[in-house]
Amino acid sequence: MDFEGQKLVEILLQVIITFFGAVGWILGYIKQDFFICFYAWLVGVVLSIIICVPDWPFFNRNPIKWTDSVPEKRKKEKKNQ
């Protein structure tokens, strides 16, 4: 997962949990049942885990280009020791 993918995961996680928590709170308030609020929040947490924890391919759209190693420097360091 690249840095942009991590940013997307953080946004998705917050939006999903907040949305399900708010909807659950409203429904729980209307029905006067705390368990509705809790179960709605729990569904949001489980859904966000399913979406955000695996390394899905759409989280890797901006891969990091690493620089190549310098093998000559490593050889010189080993010879000097």
TIRO-561126 format. One record per residue: y, z negated, x of N, C-alpha, C, O in turn. Coordinates in pm, whole numbers, plus 50000, padded with zeros to 5 digits. Example, Ala and Ser with C-alpha at 12.3 -4.5 7.8 and 13.67 -1.06 7.14 Angstrom:
<rs>
R    n_yy    n_zz    n_xx   ca_yy   ca_zz   ca_xx    c_yy    c_zz    c_xx    o_yy    o_zz    o_xx
R   49431   49220   51319   49550   49220   51230   49670   49220   51320   49668   49154   51424
R   49775   49292   51285   49894   49286   51367   50003   49213   51290   50114   49196   51341
</rs>
This chain:
<rs>
R    n_yy    n_zz    n_xx   ca_yy   ca_zz   ca_xx    c_yy    c_zz    c_xx    o_yy    o_zz    o_xx
R   49884   50000   50085   50000   50000   50000   50124   50000   50091   50135   49919   50183
R   50214   50091   50064   50336   50099   50145   50444   50008   50087   50424   49941   49986
R   50559   50006   50154   50666   49915   50112   50722   49952   49975   50754   49863   49896
R   50733   50079   49946   50781   50120   49814   50678   50083   49706   50716   50046   49595
R   50550   50092   49739   50445   50050   49646   50451   49901   49619   50430   49857   49506
R   50480   49822   49722   50494   49678   49704   50613   49645   49614   50606   49554   49532
R   50720   49720   49631   50839   49700   49547   50806   49733   49401   50846   49661   49310
R   50733   49843   49380   50692   49882   49246   50600   49778   49183   50612   49746   49065
R   50507   49725   49261   50415   49623   49212   50492   49499   49168   50463   49441   49063
R   50588   49458   49248   50667   49339   49213   50743   49360   49082   50747   49270   48998
R   50802   49476   49065   50875   49506   48942   50779   49509   48823   50808   49450   48719
R   50665   49578   48838   50567   49586   48729   50517   49447   48691   50505   49414   48573
R   50487   49366   48791   50435   49231   48766   50536   49150   48685   50499   49087   48586
R   50661   49152   48725   50762   49074   48654   50786   49126   48513   50799   49048   48419
R   50791   49258   48497   50817   49315   48365   50702   49288   48269   50725   49249   48154
R   50579   49308   48315   50463   49289   48226   50451   49143   48182   50436   49115   48063
R   50459   49050   48277   50442   48909   48242   50558   48861   48155   50537   48786   48060
R   50680   48904   48187   50795   48863   48105   50786   48920   47964   50814   48850   47867
R   50747   49047   47952   50736   49109   47820   50632   49038   47735   50659   49002   47621
R   50512   49019   47791   50407   48954   47712   50441   48809   47682   50407   48758   47575
R   50508   48742   47774   50551   48605   47748   50653   48597   47637   50646   48509   47552
R   50750   48690   47638   50854   48690   47534   50794   48723   47397   50825   48657   47298
R   50710   48825   47392   50647   48862   47265   50559   48747   47216   50560   48715   47097
R   50484   48686   47306   50400   48572   47266   50482   48454   47218   50443   48386   47123
R   50596   48430   47284   50681   48319   47240   50736   48345   47101   50738   48255   47017
R   50781   48468   47076   50836   48502   46944   50728   48490   46836   50751   48430   46731
R   50610   48547   46862   50502   48537   46763   50456   48393   46744   50428   48350   46632
R   50449   48319   46853   50410   48178   46843   50512   48096   46767   50477   48004   46693
R   50639   48129   46785   50744   48059   46711   50737   48090   46561   50751   48002   46477
R   50713   48217   46531   50704   48256   46390   50582   48191   46323   50591   48140   46212
R   50468   48193   46392   50345   48137   46336   50333   47986   46358   50243   47923   46304
R   50423   47929   46439   50420   47787   46473   50286   47748   46538   50223   47649   46502
R   50245   47832   46636   50118   47809   46706   50139   47836   46855   50169   47948   46896
R   50123   47732   46934   50143   47745   47079   50036   47834   47142   50066   47903   47239
R   49916   47834   47091   49808   47912   47150   49834   48062   47144   49788   48136   47231
R   49907   48107   47045   49944   48249   47039   50032   48282   47159   50014   48385   47224
R   50127   48196   47187   50215   48215   47303   50133   48216   47432   50153   48302   47517
R   50044   48121   47445   49962   48110   47566   49869   48230   47583   49858   48285   47692
R   49803   48271   47475   49711   48385   47485   49783   48516   47513   49732   48600   47587
R   49901   48534   47456   49978   48655   47485   50019   48657   47632   50008   48760   47698
R   50064   48543   47683   50100   48533   47825   49977   48560   47912   49987   48629   48013
R   49863   48505   47873   49740   48524   47949   49698   48671   47952   49653   48720   48056
R   49712   48741   47841   49683   48884   47837   49775   48959   47933   49731   49050   48003
R   49902   48921   47937   49996   48983   48029   49958   48958   48175   49968   49049   48258
R   49915   48838   48206   49873   48807   48344   49750   48888   48382   49745   48945   48491
R   49651   48893   48294   49529   48969   48323   49560   49118   48339   49510   49184   48430
R   49643   49171   48250   49681   49312   48260   49756   49341   48389   49731   49442   48454
R   49847   49252   48427   49921   49274   48552   49830   49262   48673   49853   49330   48773
R   49730   49177   48668   49634   49168   48779   49554   49297   48789   49532   49348   48899
R   49510   49350   48676   49433   49475   48677   49518   49590   48731   49467   49676   48803
R   49646   49592   48697   49733   49701   48742   49781   49681   48885   49787   49777   48962
R   49815   49559   48922   49885   49536   49049   49798   49498   49167   49838   49524   49281
R   49683   49439   49147   49605   49392   49262   49531   49505   49334   49539   49511   49456
R   49459   49594   49267   49393   49702   49342   49494   49796   49407   49606   49812   49359
R   49453   49855   49516   49540   49948   49589   49524   50087   49528   49456   50173   49583
R   49589   50108   49413   49583   50236   49345   49654   50343   49427   49748   50311   49499
R   49612   50470   49416   49674   50576   49496   49824   50596   49470   49896   50637   49561
R   49873   50567   49349   50015   50588   49323   50102   50483   49390   50225   50494   49387
R   50043   50380   49451   50119   50284   49530   50136   50331   49674   50207   50267   49752
R   50072   50441   49712   50076   50491   49850   50148   50626   49859   50105   50714   49934
R   50254   50642   49786   50325   50770   49787   50413   50788   49909   50445   50901   49945
R   50454   50681   49974   50544   50687   50090   50478   50619   50210   50518   50509   50248
R   50377   50683   50270   50308   50616   50381   50399   50601   50503   50491   50680   50525
R   50370   50498   50579   50448   50471   50700   50392   50554   50814   50271   50557   50836
R   50480   50621   50887   50437   50698   51003   50448   50608   51125   50557   50568   51165
R   50334   50578   51182   50330   50493   51300   50350   50577   51425   50311   50694   51429
R   50409   50519   51525   50427   50592   51651   50295   50594   51727   50210   50507   51710
R   50279   50696   51811   50158   50707   51891   50160   50604   52003   50266   50565   52052
R   50043   50563   52043   50036   50467   52154   50059   50540   52287   50048   50662   52295
R   50091   50464   52387   50118   50520   52520   50004   50478   52612   50007   50367   52666
R   49903   50564   52629   49786   50522   52708   49816   50509   52857   49750   50430   52924
R   49913   50582   52912   49941   50574   53055   49990   50434   53092   49953   50382   53197
R   50072   50375   53009   50126   50243   53038   50015   50139   53038   50015   50048   53120
R   49922   50153   52948   49810   50058   52944   49724   50069   53069   49677   49968   53121
R   49702   50190   53117   49622   50208   53237   49691   50148   53358   49625   50088   53443
R   49823   50163   53369   49898   50108   53481   49895   49956   53477   49884   49892   53581
R   49904   49897   53357   49899   49753   53346   49764   49699   53388   49756   49593   53450
R   49658   49769   53354   49524   49723   53393   49504   49734   53544   49436   49649   53602
R   49560   49837   53609   49546   49853   53753   49623   49745   53828   49578   49700   53934
R   49737   49704   53777   49819   49603   53843   49757   49464   53835   49793   49379   53916
R   49669   49440   53745   49608   49307   53730   49497   49293   53823   49432   49188   53827
</rs>
